[in-house]
Every structure is written in C-alpha cells, then in structure tokens.
Amino acid sequence: MEAGRGGVNDLVIRFANVNGTGSASANNMFAKAVFRMGIPVSPKNIFPSNIQGLPTWYEVRISEKGYLGRREGIDIMVAMNPQSRLGI
C-alpha cells in the first residue's frame, strides 16, 4: 500500500534555514537521533551556502528499507523563514 509519493515507512523531511544560525548542528542532531532509534537515515545538504544569511536546505530521507538515494518530493517541509522556503 502506498502512502504519499513514497511508500509505507519512506519519508523525506527538508529543513530550510539561513546559514550561520546553527542550523547545521541542529540538522545533524536530528539525523543522528533518528539513526540512534535504529531507523535507516540518509541526510544530505542540498544547497549549502558559504555566505552567512543566505538560505541552505538539508534533506533527510528516512526509509525502512535503508535507501540512500534521494527521491522526488518532500513529505514534510520545515521552513524557518520566508527566504529559505524558496527552494521548494
């Protein structure tokens, strides 16, 4: 049975932040927390900006089957400000 664009127990979460706000640490902690629960996770910086104040996106694929590659679509988007949501 399919749920959304992925399958059952296949979820993509994208965090949209402004670079220089501590988001890299928070994003990594989220991915580690999921991994430590025993759930396969594949985190990826989509557009890491080296300039403070510009948007950056961090995508985490959580998959029961342990898929490492990205897939089309986002199931949950966490946009921290209007500038960062432009990468949807």
ABEGO torsion letter per residue (X at the ends): XBBEABBBGBBBBBBBBBBGAGAAAAAAAAAAAAAAAGBBBBBBBABBBABBGBBBBBBBBBBAAGBABBBBEBABBBBABAAAAAAX
